[in-house]
Amino acid sequence: MDALLLDVVRLHETWMEVVFPRQLDPSTVLGKWKPETTPQKLGYYLWAALGAPLVAIGYPLLLLGFATRFYATRLDSALTRIGVVGAVIVAAIVWGTLTLITHLQLQPDDVIAVGAASIVATVSTALAATFSKVGGRFVSVLLAYPFAMTAFFLPPVVAALVTPTLEQIILPPSYDLAVWILDTFLFVGGLNDFLRASFDLETFGEQWGLPGLGYVLMWVGISVPLGWFLGVLVALANLVRPRPEASSASSA
């Protein structure tokens, strides 16, 4: 409970820091800034009141940021042990094996679909690993997290395209999700009607010998904004509750 209270307080102080100085991690010499004049007090407490409901809404998202940071740290530790080249080799072996199995057991069209997805997944793994190591926080949020989400979501979708059992588990919910996204987020300006008239999720790609390409592109399209969203939440988690090594580094 003490940790929860500390998180809420620091999240509200982060909100206050947007407008007023020395609210989050105030100076040890000057201390926390406090309003002195009546206009300053009016603006200060009005801004604080506006932040209270935002903190109530944002705290569950902050908890999601903590959870994402926890698992991202585990993946980063594994990446540190095997290196970027090792991660690419592992991804290439896994996807190459899947493509080989598809070549031996399934139709040529399925082989092409899996092969194309294999290239995307392997390249996404390589880019995610590279940007997470060579970039700072901004590069990680902008590039590493989206590519990591692509490498994460693509395998089950492609496997569902060539496996009847998985197809019934993954593709119908994916179709329902696409309908919900169109009706919820993409209704502005009639964009959902344009997409429905221009593309058929279930048949898109067949004209080029790539059945299921619509589902693959759909999940790639979801991975990018989802990666940005999770990356921002992790950045917020690092700001509100810095990791021990980050705290010691900043104090040094």
C-alpha positions, 0 to 999 in steps of 0.5 A: 500500500505504501508503494501504491501511495508513493506511485500515485503521489509521484504520478501527480507530481509528474503532472504538476511538473508540466507547468510548475518547477521542482515538483518531481524530484525537487532540488535538495537545496531549493526544495519543492517550489510552492506558490506565493502570490494569490494568482500563483496559488489559484493556478497551482491548486486549479492545475492540481485539481485538474490532475486528480481525475487524470491520475485516477485514470492514468494509474492503471495504465502506469501499472501496465507500464510497470508490467511491460517494463518487467517483461521487457527487462527480462527480454533485454537480459536474454538479449544481452546474453546472446547478443543481437546477432544471436537473436537474429540467428535464433529467429532465422532458425525458428522461422526457417524451420517453419518454412521448411516444414511448410514446404514439405507438407503444404501447398506452394501458396502456403509456403510463399505466405510463410516465407514472406512472414518469416522474412518480416519476423526475422527482420523485425527481430533484428531491428527491435534488438538493434534499436533497443541496444544502440538507441536511447529512450526515444529510439526505443519507444519509436522503433524498438517496441513496434518492431518487437510487437511485430515479431511477437504477434506475427508467428501465431497469425502465420501459423494459423494461416497454415494450421486448421486447428489454430485457424479457428482459434485465431482468425475469427477473433482477429476478424471480429477485432478488425470490425471493432477497430473499424467501428471504434477508431476508424469511423472518423471521416468515413475511413472505415467505409473506405477500407471496407469498400477497398479491401476484404480482410479474408481474401486480400493477397490471394490475387498475388498468390499470398493468401492471408496477407490481409491478416498479416498486414492487419497485425503488423498495423496493430503492432506499430501503434501498440508498440508506441503505446507500451513504450510510452507507458514504460517511459512513464513508469521509469519516470514515476518509479525509476529502476534502482540502476537508473536512480544510482546513475542519475544521482551519480 
